[in-house]
Amino acid sequence: MAQDPETLEPFPVDRDGIQFRREEDKPDGKLGCCDKFQHSLSKWMLPENKRDTYLERANCCPPPIFIILISIGELAVFIYYAVWKPQKQWITLDEGIWTSPLTYKPEFREEAWRFISYMFVHAGVEHIVGNLFMQLLLGIPLELVHKGFEVGMVYLAGVLAGSLASSIFDPLSALVGASGGVYALLGGYFMNAVVNFREMLPVLGVFRILAIVIIVGTDFGFALYRRFFSGDEGLRVSFVAHFGGIVAGMTIGYVFFSDYNEKLLKDPRFWICIVGFVLFLLFAVLFNIFLSPAP
């Protein structure tokens, strides 16, 4: 006797209403290249209790379009300034970036777009290569698991938090580079690796945490050296964006990346982070209008 379709248990869907795939839907039960990749990815990016849900809905489409497009944009701007007359050199850009309408400079902070657009401008080939390498290495897996909206919001929150923090704590320094966004991705992934340490392959978990600590520590060290001890002439670049970005990642990023397949709007942590970020934004705006020592 056939069952009434209305009495059957509904086929599970994800938070966007997309139905999960069933194992029996696969033609021969064997894993293809994409499925093998997704299995490996789930072990790196998700705790054990969420991997099955991810694997049921995972596919290689759409591609990680946000992080790829933002990286192409940053590379295009760097190439433009590297070959732009009278620059014509790649190692350390100077005149081109300091006069760029994209660079954040304290005396032009009323041009609000600079608080975001500075992420497209880099000071040299070492700067751009380091940022692109890290954001592609971490951003592509994050976007495959969490989607472009979540990764984009965390990345841009880190960029904005970095420039706002710099305008408050280092108000006389300029700002270039996407380090705020990169550090936001690092901070969000780091918090998930720490909180879900036992569920995310402990041996690899130790490697992940140590790798992030070494990368962040090394980059912070170079940033501090360039800011306070380098004898290079020209406008000094702030390091505070790194700190602002990683704080954004460890708060907003952690919430976005830990709520896999769950409704963000129902998570009180999401609203706490949003309210905190808005309050910080308002304070930074008021500080820059009324209290900043910058011209």
Backbone as CSV, one residue per row, in Angstrom:
resi,resn,N_x,N_y,N_z,CA_x,CA_y,CA_z,C_x,C_y,C_z
1,MET,0.855,-1.198,0.000,0.000,0.000,0.000,0.887,1.244,0.000
2,ALA,0.636,2.111,-0.928,1.466,3.305,-1.043,1.191,4.271,0.097
3,GLN,2.243,4.916,0.568,2.107,5.889,1.644,1.572,7.204,1.110
4,ASP,0.810,7.848,1.946,0.329,9.180,1.610,1.516,10.129,1.618
5,PRO,1.782,10.848,0.518,2.947,11.759,0.477,2.955,12.757,1.610
6,GLU,1.791,13.126,2.128,1.747,14.135,3.190,2.220,13.580,4.519
7,THR,2.241,12.214,4.625,2.675,11.607,5.892,4.177,11.339,5.903
8,LEU,4.829,11.479,4.734,6.268,11.234,4.664,7.036,12.362,5.343
9,GLU,8.163,11.986,5.951,9.013,13.003,6.592,9.599,13.914,5.529
10,PRO,9.519,15.222,5.691,10.026,16.140,4.669,11.521,15.977,4.477
11,PHE,11.950,16.118,3.234,13.374,16.014,2.932,14.094,17.229,3.507
12,PRO,15.168,17.032,4.294,15.815,18.159,4.988,16.382,19.177,4.025
13,VAL,16.322,20.421,4.450,16.866,21.522,3.666,17.806,22.319,4.536
14,ASP,18.688,23.111,3.887,19.608,23.947,4.645,18.930,25.257,4.995
15,ARG,19.699,26.204,5.568,19.094,27.443,6.065,18.599,28.327,4.937
16,ASP,19.019,28.028,3.688,18.538,28.783,2.543,17.441,28.055,1.782
17,GLY,16.965,26.936,2.328,15.890,26.211,1.688,16.333,25.266,0.594
18,ILE,17.642,25.020,0.456,18.156,24.119,-0.565,18.189,22.703,-0.010
19,GLN,17.634,21.745,-0.760,17.573,20.377,-0.280,18.962,19.749,-0.249
20,PHE,19.164,18.935,0.807,20.414,18.203,0.910,20.436,17.055,-0.095
21,ARG,21.629,16.664,-0.496,21.778,15.500,-1.353,21.767,14.245,-0.513
22,ARG,21.229,13.159,-1.041,21.252,11.873,-0.370,22.335,11.004,-0.987
23,GLU,22.912,10.116,-0.171,23.961,9.252,-0.670,23.451,8.381,-1.815
24,GLU,22.172,7.924,-1.714,21.641,7.061,-2.758,21.435,7.787,-4.078
25,ASP,21.487,9.133,-4.050,21.346,9.884,-5.289,22.599,9.812,-6.159
26,LYS,23.714,9.411,-5.575,24.948,9.310,-6.348,24.869,8.087,-7.250
27,PRO,25.340,8.158,-8.463,25.127,7.097,-9.429,25.687,5.748,-9.017
28,ASP,26.879,5.658,-8.464,27.462,4.363,-8.113,28.011,4.325,-6.695
29,GLY,27.738,5.355,-5.904,28.187,5.398,-4.525,29.643,5.775,-4.360
30,LYS,30.358,5.960,-5.469,31.769,6.317,-5.395,31.935,7.825,-5.356
31,LEU,33.001,8.238,-4.732,33.280,9.663,-4.620,34.068,10.141,-5.830
32,GLY,33.606,11.232,-6.424,34.351,11.850,-7.508,35.420,12.771,-6.956
33,CYS,36.142,13.412,-7.846,37.220,14.318,-7.423,36.686,15.461,-6.569
34,CYS,35.526,16.019,-6.987,34.949,17.128,-6.232,34.525,16.671,-4.841
35,ASP,33.914,15.452,-4.755,33.470,14.946,-3.452,34.661,14.664,-2.531
36,LYS,35.745,14.121,-3.094,36.937,13.867,-2.282,37.515,15.183,-1.750
37,PHE,37.514,16.191,-2.625,37.990,17.508,-2.206,37.132,18.064,-1.077
38,GLN,35.810,17.919,-1.195,34.906,18.440,-0.173,35.072,17.689,1.141
39,HIS,35.325,16.375,1.096,35.570,15.625,2.328,36.817,16.146,3.047
40,SER,37.900,16.368,2.281,39.118,16.896,2.887,38.890,18.302,3.432
41,LEU,38.154,19.104,2.677,37.878,20.478,3.089,37.092,20.517,4.386
42,SER,36.117,19.624,4.524,35.278,19.626,5.726,36.094,19.324,6.980
43,LYS,37.133,18.498,6.849,37.958,18.162,8.014,38.800,19.348,8.464
44,TRP,39.147,20.223,7.526,39.948,21.395,7.870,39.112,22.552,8.383
45,MET,37.879,22.668,7.896,37.116,23.887,8.135,35.973,23.740,9.120
46,LEU,35.538,22.512,9.434,34.338,22.333,10.250,34.560,21.317,11.359
47,PRO,33.891,21.505,12.511,33.913,20.472,13.547,33.168,19.232,13.070
48,GLU,33.418,18.110,13.733,32.893,16.821,13.275,31.371,16.783,13.198
49,ASN,30.688,17.419,14.143,29.232,17.327,14.179,28.538,18.106,13.062
50,LYS,29.302,18.870,12.267,28.698,19.633,11.171,29.163,19.172,9.791
51,ARG,30.063,18.191,9.753,30.609,17.767,8.471,29.578,17.055,7.610
52,ASP,28.764,16.178,8.217,27.783,15.435,7.427,26.797,16.386,6.757
53,THR,26.363,17.393,7.510,25.439,18.370,6.932,26.077,19.094,5.758
54,TYR,27.338,19.470,5.931,28.032,20.164,4.841,28.173,19.265,3.616
55,LEU,28.572,18.007,3.824,28.811,17.102,2.700,27.530,16.779,1.943
56,GLU,26.391,16.829,2.629,25.125,16.559,1.963,24.714,17.688,1.022
57,ARG,25.171,18.888,1.309,24.771,20.035,0.494,25.895,20.573,-0.365
58,ALA,27.125,20.050,-0.170,28.299,20.660,-0.800,28.357,20.360,-2.288
59,ASN,28.833,21.333,-3.028,29.205,21.159,-4.431,30.219,22.240,-4.777
60,CYS,30.780,22.153,-5.951,31.818,23.108,-6.344,31.250,24.342,-7.030
61,CYS,29.942,24.474,-7.041,29.289,25.637,-7.643,28.366,26.274,-6.620
62,PRO,28.314,27.574,-6.481,29.140,28.519,-7.241,30.570,28.551,-6.720
63,PRO,31.506,28.993,-7.529,32.894,29.092,-7.083,33.042,30.217,-6.065
64,PRO,34.183,30.266,-5.369,34.421,31.335,-4.373,34.647,32.672,-5.051
65,ILE,33.583,33.257,-5.540,33.689,34.409,-6.436,34.122,35.677,-5.718
66,PHE,33.705,35.870,-4.446,34.044,37.125,-3.759,35.545,37.264,-3.581
67,ILE,36.160,36.259,-2.980,37.580,36.388,-2.646,38.427,36.437,-3.914
68,ILE,37.980,35.780,-4.975,38.711,35.820,-6.236,38.602,37.202,-6.873
69,LEU,37.398,37.763,-6.902,37.214,39.080,-7.511,37.953,40.165,-6.734
70,ILE,37.893,40.112,-5.405,38.562,41.141,-4.613,40.080,41.042,-4.788
71,SER,40.589,39.824,-4.951,42.021,39.637,-5.175,42.430,40.159,-6.546
72,ILE,41.609,39.902,-7.558,41.892,40.423,-8.900,41.892,41.954,-8.887
73,GLY,40.929,42.556,-8.173,40.871,44.008,-8.071,42.117,44.584,-7.413
74,GLU,42.572,43.966,-6.333,43.771,44.449,-5.640,45.012,44.305,-6.515
75,LEU,45.114,43.188,-7.227,46.258,42.982,-8.110,46.242,43.980,-9.273
76,ALA,45.050,44.244,-9.808,44.935,45.192,-10.926,45.363,46.590,-10.507
77,VAL,44.947,47.033,-9.320,45.330,48.358,-8.839,46.841,48.425,-8.612
78,PHE,47.404,47.360,-8.052,48.864,47.344,-7.833,49.620,47.446,-9.155
79,ILE,49.204,46.671,-10.143,49.868,46.711,-11.450,49.744,48.103,-12.064
80,TYR,48.573,48.710,-11.901,48.379,50.055,-12.453,49.387,51.036,-11.873
81,TYR,49.554,51.017,-10.552,50.477,51.964,-9.938,51.930,51.571,-10.149
82,ALA,52.192,50.264,-10.346,53.575,49.825,-10.566,54.104,50.270,-11.916
83,VAL,53.239,50.406,-12.900,53.683,50.806,-14.236,53.267,52.236,-14.577
84,TRP,52.633,52.899,-13.638,52.131,54.250,-13.873,53.283,55.251,-13.858
85,LYS,53.371,56.092,-14.861,54.413,57.115,-14.908,54.214,58.108,-13.768
86,PRO,55.284,58.571,-13.108,56.687,58.227,-13.379,57.180,57.052,-12.541
87,GLN,56.270,56.214,-11.983,56.668,55.145,-11.080,57.558,54.112,-11.766
88,LYS,56.971,53.289,-12.600,57.682,52.290,-13.396,58.642,51.434,-12.576
89,GLN,58.219,50.980,-11.437,59.001,50.014,-10.676,58.069,49.288,-9.706
90,TRP,58.507,48.080,-9.290,57.592,47.165,-8.619,57.918,46.930,-7.145
91,ILE,59.156,47.116,-6.757,59.559,46.639,-5.435,58.921,47.456,-4.315
92,THR,59.095,48.761,-4.302,58.514,49.617,-3.267,57.871,50.828,-3.938
93,LEU,56.569,50.841,-3.981,55.873,51.976,-4.580,55.912,53.157,-3.620
94,ASP,55.952,54.359,-4.159,56.065,55.533,-3.300,55.126,56.627,-3.775
95,GLU,55.552,57.373,-4.764,54.785,58.528,-5.195,53.371,58.167,-5.647
96,GLY,53.255,57.066,-6.379,51.956,56.686,-6.916,50.922,56.441,-5.839
97,ILE,51.276,55.659,-4.821,50.269,55.313,-3.810,49.988,56.469,-2.856
98,TRP,50.990,57.324,-2.581,50.744,58.406,-1.624,49.831,59.492,-2.195
99,THR,49.802,59.594,-3.504,48.896,60.569,-4.123,47.614,59.918,-4.637
100,SER,47.437,58.649,-4.366,46.261,57.927,-4.859,45.000,58.362,-4.117
101,PRO,43.877,58.481,-4.806,42.599,58.784,-4.138,42.049,57.594,-3.367
102,LEU,42.736,56.446,-3.449,42.285,55.250,-2.722,42.952,55.129,-1.353
103,THR,44.155,55.654,-1.212,44.910,55.532,0.037,44.226,56.288,1.171
104,TYR,44.220,55.669,2.361,43.714,56.401,3.530,44.816,57.315,4.063
105,LYS,44.533,58.613,4.109,45.447,59.595,4.685,44.640,60.437,5.669
106,PRO,45.184,60.679,6.843,44.408,61.367,7.880,43.891,62.737,7.464
107,GLU,44.636,63.453,6.643,44.190,64.788,6.240,43.044,64.736,5.229
108,PHE,42.789,63.558,4.676,41.680,63.402,3.715,40.596,62.474,4.253
109,ARG,40.503,62.355,5.570,39.571,61.377,6.132,38.104,61.757,5.926
110,GLU,37.818,63.007,5.539,36.432,63.360,5.232,35.974,62.683,3.940
111,GLU,36.894,62.191,3.147,36.543,61.393,1.969,36.326,59.960,2.445
112,ALA,35.104,59.663,2.815,34.791,58.457,3.583,35.150,57.167,2.863
113,TRP,35.163,57.176,1.525,35.458,55.939,0.810,36.858,55.421,1.100
114,ARG,37.764,56.331,1.521,39.141,55.913,1.785,39.236,54.915,2.938
115,PHE,38.231,54.902,3.835,38.241,53.951,4.945,38.067,52.513,4.457
116,ILE,37.607,52.338,3.215,37.465,51.015,2.609,38.439,50.835,1.444
117,SER,38.581,51.872,0.615,39.329,51.736,-0.642,40.818,51.525,-0.435
118,TYR,41.338,51.824,0.755,42.770,51.654,0.982,43.201,50.199,0.821
119,MET,42.253,49.270,0.911,42.600,47.855,0.805,43.110,47.496,-0.596
120,PHE,42.814,48.324,-1.597,43.238,48.027,-2.962,44.667,48.482,-3.250
121,VAL,45.251,49.300,-2.374,46.561,49.895,-2.640,47.615,49.217,-1.762
122,HIS,48.707,48.767,-2.379,49.768,48.096,-1.636,51.106,48.781,-1.886
123,ALA,51.990,48.672,-0.897,53.227,49.450,-0.918,54.338,48.822,-1.723
124,GLY,54.209,47.582,-2.132,55.273,46.938,-2.892,54.910,45.509,-3.212
125,VAL,55.755,44.855,-3.983,55.457,43.499,-4.434,55.385,42.525,-3.255
126,GLU,56.244,42.716,-2.254,56.201,41.845,-1.078,54.871,42.001,-0.338
127,HIS,54.392,43.227,-0.258,53.136,43.523,0.428,51.958,42.862,-0.270
128,ILE,51.837,43.045,-1.575,50.698,42.516,-2.327,50.741,40.993,-2.389
129,VAL,51.929,40.412,-2.596,52.033,38.957,-2.694,51.654,38.297,-1.368
130,GLY,52.124,38.865,-0.262,51.793,38.297,1.046,50.300,38.316,1.325
131,ASN,49.658,39.455,1.055,48.220,39.546,1.314,47.414,38.649,0.387
132,LEU,47.756,38.622,-0.899,47.022,37.781,-1.837,47.190,36.307,-1.499
133,PHE,48.396,35.910,-1.147,48.639,34.508,-0.806,47.780,34.077,0.378
134,MET,47.766,34.891,1.441,47.025,34.516,2.638,45.524,34.533,2.413
135,GLN,45.007,35.541,1.719,43.554,35.614,1.576,43.023,34.559,0.607
136,LEU,43.813,34.187,-0.391,43.390,33.112,-1.281,43.514,31.755,-0.597
137,LEU,44.591,31.551,0.142,44.817,30.284,0.832,43.724,29.999,1.848
138,LEU,43.300,31.017,2.568,42.276,30.840,3.599,40.883,31.206,3.103
139,GLY,40.787,32.236,2.273,39.478,32.722,1.848,38.733,31.766,0.944
140,ILE,39.441,31.086,0.038,38.763,30.160,-0.878,38.118,28.998,-0.119
141,PRO,38.829,28.290,0.772,38.159,27.240,1.549,37.014,27.768,2.412
142,LEU,37.199,28.936,3.034,36.124,29.503,3.849,34.892,29.800,3.004
143,GLU,35.111,30.337,1.811,33.968,30.691,0.969,33.284,29.452,0.397
144,LEU,34.035,28.390,0.125,33.421,27.157,-0.335,32.501,26.567,0.728
145,VAL,32.880,26.745,1.986,32.079,26.193,3.083,30.970,27.146,3.500
146,HIS,31.266,28.424,3.620,30.327,29.360,4.245,29.612,30.291,3.275
147,LYS,30.001,30.322,2.025,29.407,31.185,0.997,30.027,32.583,1.000
148,GLY,29.855,33.249,-0.142,30.498,34.536,-0.345,29.982,35.638,0.545
149,PHE,28.685,35.601,0.907,28.142,36.686,1.726,28.827,36.729,3.082
150,GLU,28.924,35.573,3.752,29.553,35.530,5.066,31.014,35.955,5.004
151,VAL,31.758,35.391,4.049,33.173,35.727,3.921,33.338,37.205,3.562
152,GLY,32.496,37.704,2.659,32.567,39.106,2.271,32.300,40.050,3.427
153,MET,31.284,39.737,4.241,30.967,40.590,5.381,32.100,40.609,6.403
154,VAL,32.694,39.443,6.661,33.799,39.381,7.615,35.013,40.142,7.078
155,TYR,35.313,39.940,5.810,36.464,40.598,5.180,36.313,42.112,5.217
156,LEU,35.165,42.612,4.797,34.947,44.060,4.760,34.846,44.645,6.168
157,ALA,34.284,43.870,7.109,34.256,44.334,8.503,35.675,44.507,9.029
158,GLY,36.582,43.593,8.655,37.976,43.718,9.072,38.651,44.918,8.452
159,VAL,38.374,45.169,7.167,38.946,46.334,6.482,38.491,47.625,7.154
160,LEU,37.179,47.738,7.413,36.641,48.952,8.029,37.104,49.101,9.473
161,ALA,37.106,47.999,10.224,37.581,48.052,11.605,39.051,48.454,11.649
162,GLY,39.835,47.997,10.672,41.249,48.348,10.648,41.476,49.830,10.439
163,SER,40.769,50.425,9.483,40.958,51.856,9.227,40.414,52.714,10.364
164,LEU,39.281,52.317,10.930,38.719,53.081,12.050,39.627,53.011,13.274
165,ALA,40.146,51.816,13.551,41.060,51.677,14.693,42.325,52.495,14.462
166,SER,42.824,52.496,13.240,44.017,53.291,12.938,43.747,54.784,13.105
167,SER,42.566,55.232,12.679,42.244,56.654,12.792,42.122,57.100,14.243
168,ILE,41.867,56.148,15.161,41.733,56.480,16.581,43.069,56.347,17.313
169,PHE,43.750,55.212,17.126,44.936,54.909,17.918,46.249,55.305,17.246
170,ASP,46.221,55.581,15.960,47.414,56.049,15.257,46.974,57.102,14.251
171,PRO,46.403,58.203,14.733,45.652,59.120,13.867,46.487,59.918,12.873
172,LEU,47.802,59.919,12.994,48.632,60.711,12.094,49.277,59.883,10.992
173,SER,48.937,58.595,10.916,49.563,57.703,9.944,48.625,57.375,8.795
174,ALA,49.229,57.117,7.648,48.471,56.691,6.472,48.210,55.193,6.551
175,LEU,47.448,54.692,5.585,47.052,53.294,5.624,46.899,52.773,4.205
176,VAL,47.587,51.672,3.897,47.427,50.985,2.618,47.447,49.482,2.873
177,GLY,46.824,48.725,1.976,46.888,47.273,2.049,45.626,46.640,2.591
178,ALA,45.473,45.344,2.285,44.273,44.590,2.662,44.468,43.775,3.931
179,SER,45.456,44.150,4.729,45.759,43.344,5.910,44.592,43.263,6.894
180,GLY,43.785,44.323,7.008,42.638,44.278,7.901,41.680,43.166,7.521
181,GLY,41.390,43.025,6.229,40.510,41.955,5.771,41.127,40.585,5.939
182,VAL,42.416,40.458,5.616,43.114,39.182,5.757,43.128,38.748,7.217
183,TYR,43.404,39.685,8.099,43.450,39.356,9.525,42.072,39.010,10.067
184,ALA,41.028,39.568,9.502,39.673,39.202,9.924,39.387,37.741,9.592
185,LEU,39.795,37.298,8.403,39.624,35.889,8.043,40.458,34.997,8.962
186,LEU,41.691,35.407,9.234,42.546,34.651,10.140,41.948,34.570,11.540
187,GLY,41.431,35.711,12.032,40.858,35.731,13.377,39.637,34.846,13.500
188,GLY,38.747,34.882,12.494,37.557,34.043,12.537,37.901,32.571,12.489
189,TYR,38.829,32.193,11.619,39.228,30.786,11.516,39.972,30.340,12.770
190,PHE,40.813,31.205,13.325,41.558,30.876,14.534,40.614,30.574,15.690
191,MET,39.599,31.410,15.887,38.661,31.186,16.983,37.907,29.867,16.820
192,ASN,37.518,29.548,15.596,36.840,28.279,15.371,37.768,27.098,15.617
193,ALA,39.035,27.225,15.229,39.997,26.153,15.453,40.246,25.937,16.940
194,VAL,40.237,27.019,17.727,40.457,26.907,19.176,39.220,26.350,19.873
195,VAL,38.051,26.920,19.589,36.819,26.503,20.271,36.461,25.061,19.931
196,ASN,36.659,24.660,18.674,36.308,23.302,18.238,37.544,22.426,18.091
197,PHE,38.512,22.650,18.962,39.808,21.982,18.836,39.676,20.461,18.787
198,ARG,38.905,19.875,19.685,38.800,18.423,19.767,38.041,17.821,18.591
199,GLU,37.138,18.597,18.003,36.334,18.075,16.893,36.970,18.319,15.538
200,MET,38.058,19.070,15.467,38.676,19.413,14.184,40.056,18.775,14.051
201,LEU,40.113,17.428,14.248,41.357,16.678,14.121,42.468,17.315,14.962
202,PRO,42.560,16.961,16.263,43.485,17.635,17.179,44.905,17.800,16.671
203,VAL,45.473,16.758,16.001,46.856,16.880,15.526,46.958,18.013,14.509
204,LEU,46.027,18.031,13.540,46.016,19.114,12.572,45.620,20.430,13.228
205,GLY,44.811,20.340,14.299,44.418,21.551,15.023,45.617,22.257,15.612
206,VAL,46.548,21.502,16.177,47.767,22.099,16.715,48.547,22.785,15.604
207,PHE,48.658,22.117,14.453,49.362,22.702,13.323,48.689,23.991,12.864
208,ARG,47.337,23.985,12.750,46.611,25.178,12.315,46.859,26.352,13.252
209,ILE,46.721,26.100,14.544,46.870,27.179,15.531,48.298,27.721,15.529
210,LEU,49.289,26.820,15.507,50.677,27.265,15.489,50.991,28.048,14.217
211,ALA,50.477,27.580,13.093,50.727,28.275,11.825,50.177,29.692,11.865
212,ILE,48.960,29.851,12.392,48.358,31.180,12.468,49.145,32.079,13.413
213,VAL,49.546,31.536,14.559,50.308,32.321,15.536,51.640,32.779,14.936
214,ILE,52.322,31.881,14.216,53.615,32.235,13.612,53.430,33.287,12.521
215,ILE,52.419,33.100,11.671,52.167,34.058,10.590,51.832,35.430,11.146
216,VAL,50.899,35.457,12.099,50.478,36.736,12.678,51.639,37.394,13.429
217,GLY,52.366,36.618,14.218,53.476,37.182,14.972,54.555,37.754,14.075
218,THR,54.892,37.031,13.000,55.908,37.510,12.064,55.452,38.779,11.359
219,ASP,54.210,38.767,10.890,53.713,39.933,10.165,53.598,41.150,11.079
220,PHE,53.139,40.930,12.315,53.079,42.031,13.276,54.475,42.591,13.531
221,GLY,55.458,41.710,13.641,56.818,42.156,13.889,57.341,43.054,12.783
222,PHE,57.115,42.632,11.516,57.551,43.458,10.388,56.784,44.778,10.339
223,ALA,55.479,44.725,10.648,54.674,45.948,10.625,55.161,46.944,11.682
224,LEU,55.475,46.448,12.875,55.989,47.317,13.935,57.348,47.897,13.550
225,TYR,58.185,47.059,12.941,59.504,47.549,12.519,59.360,48.658,11.487
226,ARG,58.494,48.426,10.480,58.311,49.444,9.438,57.751,50.739,10.018
227,ARG,56.922,50.614,11.040,56.271,51.804,11.600,57.201,52.614,12.491
228,PHE,58.003,51.943,13.334,58.743,52.669,14.359,60.261,52.690,14.154
229,PHE,60.815,51.713,13.420,62.273,51.612,13.362,62.852,51.746,11.970
230,SER,62.043,51.630,10.944,62.564,51.718,9.588,63.042,53.134,9.292
231,GLY,64.158,53.231,8.614,64.694,54.545,8.259,64.234,55.021,6.903
232,ASP,63.291,54.276,6.285,62.823,54.664,4.959,62.135,56.014,5.003
233,GLU,62.396,56.806,3.992,61.748,58.093,3.913,60.321,57.931,3.403
234,GLY,59.533,58.953,3.641,58.151,58.900,3.163,57.174,58.782,4.311
235,LEU,55.932,58.708,3.970,54.876,58.660,4.954,54.857,57.305,5.642
236,ARG,54.806,57.307,6.973,54.774,56.061,7.729,53.392,55.425,7.644
237,VAL,53.373,54.101,7.493,52.122,53.363,7.367,51.759,52.739,8.702
238,SER,50.512,52.892,9.113,50.060,52.387,10.409,50.005,50.863,10.423
239,PHE,50.250,50.292,11.609,50.127,48.849,11.810,48.836,48.492,12.532
240,VAL,48.081,49.492,12.986,46.923,49.254,13.840,45.804,48.528,13.091
241,ALA,45.777,48.640,11.767,44.746,47.949,10.991,44.828,46.443,11.187
242,HIS,46.029,45.924,11.393,46.168,44.494,11.658,45.403,44.123,12.923
243,PHE,45.591,44.941,13.961,44.933,44.672,15.240,43.419,44.800,15.115
244,GLY,42.943,45.865,14.453,41.510,46.040,14.269,40.892,44.914,13.471
245,GLY,41.609,44.451,12.422,41.091,43.365,11.609,40.974,42.059,12.361
246,ILE,41.979,41.732,13.157,41.930,40.451,13.853,40.885,40.454,14.966
247,VAL,40.659,41.607,15.597,39.588,41.698,16.597,38.225,41.511,15.929
248,ALA,38.048,42.131,14.759,36.803,41.944,14.010,36.606,40.481,13.646
249,GLY,37.684,39.815,13.232,37.586,38.410,12.877,37.271,37.519,14.064
250,MET,37.860,37.818,15.218,37.650,36.976,16.400,36.279,37.191,17.024
251,THR,35.567,38.210,16.602,34.210,38.445,17.107,33.183,38.190,15.994
252,ILE,33.096,39.091,15.061,32.133,38.935,13.959,32.452,37.693,13.133
253,GLY,33.724,37.498,12.800,34.109,36.348,11.999,33.799,35.041,12.686
254,TYR,34.064,34.974,13.974,33.780,33.736,14.707,32.298,33.395,14.660
255,VAL,31.436,34.399,14.852,29.997,34.158,14.828,29.546,33.696,13.441
256,PHE,29.995,34.381,12.405,29.607,34.013,11.039,30.076,32.608,10.691
257,PHE,31.300,32.256,11.066,31.859,30.980,10.650,31.446,29.824,11.556
258,SER,30.962,30.108,12.757,30.533,29.034,13.651,29.066,28.678,13.465
259,ASP,28.268,29.595,12.908,26.840,29.337,12.710,26.575,28.678,11.357
260,TYR,27.302,27.612,11.077,27.115,26.939,9.797,25.724,26.305,9.726
261,ASN,24.995,26.622,8.656,23.656,26.076,8.393,22.638,26.454,9.465
262,GLU,22.870,27.533,10.175,21.935,27.996,11.191,21.546,29.445,10.899
263,LYS,20.420,29.845,11.430,19.923,31.193,11.191,20.703,32.200,12.039
264,LEU,21.455,33.060,11.365,22.235,34.055,12.096,21.344,34.991,12.894
265,LEU,20.187,35.341,12.336,19.322,36.317,12.994,18.757,35.790,14.311
266,LYS,18.815,34.476,14.522,18.318,33.893,15.777,19.426,33.682,16.807
267,ASP,20.640,34.038,16.445,21.776,33.853,17.349,22.043,35.162,18.094
268,PRO,21.908,35.172,19.428,22.139,36.423,20.177,23.565,36.945,20.030
269,ARG,24.516,36.054,19.792,25.905,36.501,19.612,26.029,37.382,18.383
270,PHE,25.244,37.076,17.356,25.262,37.873,16.137,24.849,39.307,16.443
271,TRP,23.783,39.482,17.200,23.281,40.820,17.513,24.220,41.558,18.454
272,ILE,24.863,40.836,19.375,25.844,41.472,20.256,26.998,42.036,19.436
273,CYS,27.495,41.235,18.470,28.597,41.697,17.614,28.177,42.871,16.737
274,ILE,26.957,42.806,16.184,26.480,43.881,15.320,26.336,45.176,16.115
275,VAL,25.721,45.096,17.294,25.546,46.285,18.122,26.908,46.846,18.534
276,GLY,27.828,45.967,18.926,29.162,46.413,19.308,29.891,47.092,18.161
277,PHE,29.754,46.537,16.960,30.420,47.123,15.797,29.820,48.481,15.454
278,VAL,28.493,48.607,15.535,27.833,49.884,15.240,28.254,50.946,16.253
279,LEU,28.327,50.568,17.541,28.763,51.520,18.569,30.204,51.970,18.319
280,PHE,31.051,51.020,17.943,32.433,51.363,17.619,32.489,52.295,16.411
281,LEU,31.660,52.032,15.411,31.598,52.884,14.223,31.181,54.303,14.590
282,LEU,30.144,54.436,15.406,29.673,55.763,15.814,30.746,56.505,16.607
283,PHE,31.398,55.792,17.521,32.462,56.435,18.305,33.588,56.912,17.398
284,ALA,33.989,56.059,16.414,35.072,56.438,15.518,34.703,57.655,14.672
285,VAL,33.463,57.720,14.216,33.019,58.870,13.429,33.076,60.140,14.260
286,LEU,32.562,60.089,15.482,32.569,61.259,16.357,33.998,61.665,16.728
287,PHE,34.841,60.670,16.958,36.238,60.960,17.287,36.914,61.705,16.143
288,ASN,36.702,61.214,14.914,37.349,61.833,13.759,36.804,63.230,13.473
289,ILE,35.569,63.486,13.851,34.993,64.809,13.623,35.430,65.818,14.670
290,PHE,35.412,65.393,15.942,35.582,66.362,17.031,36.897,66.237,17.813
291,LEU,37.525,65.070,17.853,38.642,64.866,18.773,39.968,64.536,18.107
292,SER,39.977,64.156,16.860,41.213,63.699,16.217,42.255,64.816,16.145
293,PRO,43.521,64.505,16.491,44.598,65.499,16.366,45.075,65.672,14.938
294,ALA,44.581,64.823,14.028,44.996,64.928,12.624,44.443,66.200,12.002
295,PRO,45.125,66.742,11.000,44.663,67.991,10.373,43.347,67.801,9.635
